[in-house]
C-alpha cells in the first residue's frame, strides 16, 4: 500500500526541518537526539549551506512520488524532463541537440524483450536424459533462438589467461560454465555475465551456467525474467544463455558416469583444460518485444571557440519506477541518491558555469535515459552525437554523489584509462582536494555511463567523493541501492556532494581552456 496522506505530510515536514537545519548551519539531529547549536556564521559557511539547501531541494523534487520513480517511457519521464528542461533553460543553457527537429530532447527508441518460452533437453548416446521441471531456465537476446544436439564443452570457471577456449573449440558447442568464481576472484569484477558474454563472443553456440555458487535459480529467474532492453535498430541477437541448478546438473552428469563434484575439482586444478562431456543438449528460448520511446536531454553553454572542442558533463535521469509489490508499504523506487543526486549536481554545475565568464570551448550537458537498463542512453548519444565525438576533449559523469561527508577525498572511476588523470590531479591541487591512491574505484567502471563513452574512444571518467570512501559506498549498495529505501531522509549526505559540484565547476573551466588542456578526445590511454 502507498504511503498514507498523514504519513506523507509528516515526511514532508521532516524534509522541511532537514532543509531548515542545513540553512541554519546545523545537522538534523545530534548524537544525543537533540539539535546541535549552529556554528558561527561566515560568508563561506553561508554559501556552503545555501548550496546544500539547493541540492536538497532539487533531489527532493526529483525523488518525490510525483515523479513516480522516473521510469523511461512513462509519465514519470515526461515530468522529469519537463522539470529538468526548465531548470536548464532558466540557467541560460541553449539546446545542445543541434537538431532543429528535436531541440533539447533527443529521441531514443528502446526494445524491451520479455522471455516467454524456455526449453532444455539432454541426450547421451541417443537416449534422452530427463531434466525435472523448474530446475532450468533458457533465455535469448533475440526473438527466438534454438540450438539442437550440440556437444557440451566444460570450461570450468572461464577465468584467467586460458579462460575462454579458442573459437575452434567453442564453435558449434554449448559451453558449460560454473557460476562460482575461481578461488580468490572478486565477484564484483568477475561476474558470471561477463564470462558468459566472453564465451558467446568467442563462438559458443550457447552457454549453460551451473548455479553452484550463491545465486539460486529463483534469484536468476526473478531478475532475468523481467524485460531485457536494447536500442531499437540493433541487430537482433541469437545468443542463448541457460541456467541449471547444481542438483539437476549433477543428476544429468550421473547419466554419463560423472558428477558435479568431480567437474568442480577439475576446474580448480592449476592444470585445468576445457574438455568435452559425453552429453549433447538442445536449448531453445523465445521472447516478446515492445518498443519504448524515451529521450536524452542535451543542453549547451556556447564557447567563444567551439572549433577548439568541447567538454561534456553528464548524469542519468532514469530509475525503475514502481519496483515493489503489495503488501510492501512503499512501492516506488524513488532513486534519491541514484541518481536524483547526480542530476541535481549536474544542474547546479550548469547554473554556476552559466554565471561564470564565457569559456573558450563549448560545454555540453547530457542527462541520459536508460542507464539502469544497460547504459543505453549514453550508447544512443555516442551512436548519434550532436558533435563529432573526437571533438570531446573530456567527459565527466556524475552518478550517486550524495554519499560521502564534506572533506572526503576524491576517487576516480576510469583511472588509468585516459590521459585525463594528470590534469585532474593538477585541478585537485589547485582546489585543495585530495585524491585517493590506487584504482580501487574501477570496480564500478562497467556500471556507469562513462563506460559506454570509453567504448567509443571518448575520454570519460567519474570523479567523486562518493568513490573516495568505498566502504561507505558499498554500504549504500548493500542496503538502499535499487530499492524503495533510496528516498530523501535524514542522514542523506550533502557535504561531499556540494564539494563535488564545486570541483566539477573547476574541472569544466580548466578543460574548457585550450591553454590549460589541449588534448584530443580520441587519444585515450587504453
N, C-alpha and C positions, 0 to 999 in steps of 0.2 A: 504494500500500500504506500502511496506517495506521502511525503511529509504533510501533516495536517496544517491548517491555517494558523492555529495558535503556535505550533512549533516553528513555522516559517517566520512569524513575527518575532519570536524570541531569538531565532537565528540571525535575523536582520538587525535586531537591536544589539546583539553581540558583535556583529561586524561594525556597527556604528561606534561601539565602545572601543573596539580594536583600533579603528581609524582615529578616534579622538586621542587615544593613548599615544599613537605614533605622532600626531600633530603636537602633543604636549611634551614629547621627548621621552616618554616612559615606555615600558613594555606592558602588555596586558595584565599580567599577574606576577607578583614577586614570588620567590620560593616559599615564603610563609603564607601565601594566599592573599595578601593584601597588596594594594597599589604601591609601586615604588615612587619615591619622590622624583620629580622631574629635575634633570641636571640643569645647571646654569646655562641660560640661552646664549648662543653666539650666532653670528650671521651664517657661518658654515654649518653649524648644527641645525639651524632652522631650514637651510636649503636641503640638507640631507633628509630631514623629517618630511619636508614638502615633497621631495622625490619619492620617498617610500609611500607617502599617503596617495600620490597619484598612481603609483604602480598598484597599490592595493585596490584602489577604485576601479582600475581597468581590469584587473584579474577578477574582481567580484562580479563585474558586468559579464565578462566572457564566460565565467564558470557558473553563472546563475542558471536556475532551472528554465528560465525564459528562453535560453539558447539551446536547451534540450540535448546537451552533450555534443553539439557541433558535428553531427554526422553528415558526411558528404551526400548530396542529392536530396536533402530534406529541408523543411522549413527552418531547421536549426542552422543549416548552412546559409540560407538567404538572410536570416537575421544577423549572423556573424559577419558576413561580407558587407552588408549594408552599414553596419556599425563601424566596421574597420575602414571601409572606403571613406566614410565621412570623416573619421579621425585623420586619415592621411591627407585628404583634400584640405581640411581645415589647417593642417600643419604646414601646407604650402607645397606639397608634392604635386607633380603632374603625372598623367598616365604614363606608365612605362611599357605598355604592351607593344607600342609602335605599330599598332593595327587599328586604323580608323573604324573598322567594322566591329571591333571589340575593345573599346577603351577600358582601361583598368582591369577588367575581368577576362582572363584568358581561358577559354573553354578547355576542359579536359574530359574526354569520354572514357569511362571505365566499363569493363565487362566483369560482372560477377558470375562465378561459376559454382553452382551448388551440386554437390555429389548426390546422385540418385540411384546408382547401381554399382554393385561390387561383387566380384566372384574370384575365388582362388581354389585351384584344384592341383593335386599332386598325382604322379604316377611313378611306379617302379617296375621296369621291365614289362610294360603294358598293362599292369594291374593298378587300379586306382587306389590311392591311399586317402581315406576319408579325413576331412577336417571338420571338427564339430562346429555347428553354427555359433556365431557370436565370439569366435576366437581369432578372427582375421578381418582385415579391412584393406580394400584396394582403392586407390584414388588416382585420378589423372588430371593433367593440366589442360586437356583438350575436351572435346565433346564426347568422344568415345575412343578408347584405346584397348587393344587386345594383343596379347602375346600367347601363342599356343605351343605347347610341348617344348618349351625351351629348357636346356640344361641349366642346373644350378651350380654357380661358382661361388664357393665360400671365400669371402675376402676379409674375414676377421673384423677388426675394429676399423680398418681402412684409414689408418693414420701413419704418419712418418714418411720416410723417403719412398718406401715401397707400398704406400697406402692404396694408390689406385693402380691396378694392373694395366698393362699395355692394351691398346684398343684391340689388338689381335686376340687377346684372351677374353675381353669383355663382349665383343661383338656377338649378337645373337643369343646371349646368355643372360640369365637373371642373377644379379649379384646378391648374395645372402650376407647381410651386414649385422653385426652385433650392435645393439643400441648403446650398450655400456662403452665408455671410452677406455682407451688403454691406460694402464697403471700410470698415475702421475699426471694425466692430462687434465686440463682445466675445462670443465663442462661448458663454461661461458664462451670459451674460444673454439672448442672442438665440438660443436653441436652436431646432432645426427643429420639435421637438414643440410648443412654444408657438405657433409660426407656423401649424402645421397646425391646432391647436385653434382659433385665431382665425378661420381660413378656414372651417372646418366650422361654427363658431358663427355666422359671417357668412352662412351659407346655401348654401355649396358642396355639391353632390351628392357630391363626393369630392375628395380631394387626392392628386395624383401627384407625389411628390418625386423630382427628378432628382439622383442621387448624384454631383454634380460637385465635392464637397469632399473632406475627409479620410476620411469614412465610406465603407465598401465595402458591397456588398450582403451579403457574408458576415457582416460585423460586425452589420449591422442584423438579419439573419436569426437569428443566434445569440442576440441579445438579445430580439427581438420574438417569435420562435417559442416562447419559454418562455411559460408561462401568464400571462395578464393577469388582474388581480384587480379586484373591485368589491364593495361591500357588497351582500349579498343583499337583495332587495326593491327595489333601484334599478331604474328603468325600463330595459329592455334597449335599448341604443343601436343605431343602424344606421349609425354612422359608418364610412366607407370610407377607408382610407389605403393608397396604393400607393407602391411604391419601384421605381425602374428605374435600371440602370446608365447612365452618361453615354454609353458607346459604343452601347448599344442604343437610347437615345433619339435619338442623332444619326442612326442608320440609319432610324428611323421618320420623323424630320423631313425626311430627304433625299427621301422619297417625296412630300413636299409642296413640294419645291423649296427647303427651308431647311436650317439647320444649327444645332447647339447653340452653336457659337461665335458665330453671329450673334445668337441669342437672348440669350446672356450679355452681349454688347456692348450690346444694347438695355437690359438690366436695369441695367447700370452707368451708363447715361446719366442726368444730372440731370433730364432731361425725360421719363423713362420713364413710360408709362401702360400698364396692363394691356390686352391685346388678344387677340382670338380667333386660334387657329391653325387652319389649314384641315384639321383632322382631327377625327374623332369616336372615342370609346372606350367600351368596356364593361368594368366592373370587378365582380368577384364574390369573396366570401370567406365561409367558414363556420367555426364553432368548435364545440368540445365543452365542456360545462360540468360542473364538480364543485363541490360545496358543502364548505366548510371551516368547522368550528366552533372558535372561539377566544375569548379573553377579554381585557378590560381589568381591571386590578386598581385598586380605588379605596379609599383609606383617608382618615381624617379625624381631626384634632385639634379637638374641640369648643371653640368660643369662648364667652366669657361673654355675648356679644350677637350671636348668629348672624343676627338680623334686620338687622344693620349690613352684611351682605355677607360675602364670603369671598375668600381668597387661594388660588390654585391653583398648585401646583408639579407638574411632570410630566417624564417621560422615557420613551422607548420601550424595552421589554424585548426586542423581537424581533430576529432576524437571519436568515441564509439557510440554516442547517443545512448539509448536505453540498453543497458548491459546486464541487468539482473531481472529476476522473475519473482512474482509474489510467491511466498509471503514475505520476501525481503522488504524492509521498511523503506529503503530508498532505491529506486530502480535505475537512476540515471548515472552514467559515468560523466561527471562534470568536467574532469580534466583541468583542475585548477593549476597544479604545478605542470602537468603535461597536457597541453602546452599553452594554457592561457598565460602563464608567466612568461614564456618565450615571446609570444605575440605582444604582450604588454611591454616587454623590454624593447622589442623591435620598434614599436610605435613611439616609445619615449625617445629612443635614439633618433628617429626621424624628426620628432619635434625639436630636439636640441640642435641637430645638424642644420635644419632649415633656418634657424635663428643665427647660425654662425656665418662668417664670410663665405661667399661662394667658393666652392672647391674648384681645382683645376680639372679633375676628371668627373665624369658622371658618377653618381652614387645611386644604385638601384636597390629597391626594397621588394622582397618577394615573400608573400605569405602563401605557402604551398598547401594544397589539398592532398588527401590520401597518403600522408606519410605513414599513418598507422596501418595502412593496407599494403605496405611494401615500398615506400619511398616513391610512389607513383607520380605525385605532383611534381617532385623535383626531376624525375625522369622525363616527364612531359615538357617541362621547361627546357631541359637540355636537348630534347629532340626537336623542339621548335622555339628556339630562343629569340628574344626581341633584339638581340645584337649578336654578332659573331662571338662564339664562346672564347676564341683566342684573345678577344679584347678584354676579358675579365681578368684583371691582374691579381685579384684576391677575393675570396668569398668567405664569409663568417656566418656560421649557423648559430642560432640561439634556441636551445631546447631544454626545458625543465630546469630553469635557472633559479627558482625560489627554493633553494635547498640549504645553502651554507650561510653562516653569520658573517657580518662585517669583519674584515681583516683576514679572511681565508685566502690562502694562496690560489693561484690560477692553475688549472690543468688544461692540457691541450689534447683534444681528440683529433688524431691525424698527425701527431708529432712524428717528424722524421719522413713524412711522405711528400712534403712540398718544400720549396725553398723559402717559405714564409717564416720559419722558426727564428732565424737570427734577427729579423726585423721586429717580430713580435716581442722578442726579448729586449730589444732596444726601447720599444714603446713602454714595456713594463718598467724598465729602469727609470725612464722619464716620469712615469706616473706613480713611481714608488710602490709598485706591485711586485710581489714575489711569484715566481713560477716553480711548481713542484718539479723535482728531479724525476728522470725516467719517463717511460711511455706507458705507465700502467693504465691511463685513461683510454688507450687504444683498444681495450677490451670491448668498448662500445662503438668502435669505428663503423661497423656494418649496420648499426641500428639507428642511424640518423641521416638526414637528407644530404649532408656533406659527402657521404659515400657515393651517392648517385652522381654527384658532380665530378668527383675524383675519377669515376669511371669514364668520364668524357674529357679528362685531362684539364679540368678546371681546378686550380689550387684552392682547396676548400678545407677549412679547419673549424673546430668548435673550441673557443677559448672561454672558460667559465670557472668561477669559484665552486660551482656545483661539482665539477670534476677534479677539484683540488682537495676535496675531503671525501675520498672514496668510501670509507665505512658509513658515513652519513648518507651518501647517495645510495649505497646498497640497502640501507635500512628502509629508504623510501621504496625501492624496487621490491623489497620483501613484504611490504605492508599495503600502502595505498595505490601503488602503481597499477594503472589499468583496472582500477576497481572503483566502486561508488564512493569509497572513502577519500578520494582525491578531490576534496572540496576546500573552500576557504574556511579556515577555522583557526582558533588560537594555536600558536606555535608555528604558523607559516613564516618562514624566514625571508625578510625583505632586505636585510643589510647587505649581504653578499650580492644580491640581485641588483641593488642600486649601484653598488660599486662596479658591477659588470656593465651596466648601462653607461656609466661614465668612461669606462675603459674602451667600450666599443665606439663611443664618440671619438676618442683619441685615435683608435685604430683606423677608423674610416678616414679621418682627417689626414693621418700620416700616409696611408696607402693611396689616397686620392691626390697626393702631391708628387708629381714625377721627379721633382728634385730630391725627394727623400726615398722614393721607391720607383725604380724604372723597369721593374720586372715584367716579363711577358707571361700571359696567362697559361700558355700550354707548356711552359718549361718547368715541369714538376720534377721533384726529386725521387720519383718512384723508380 
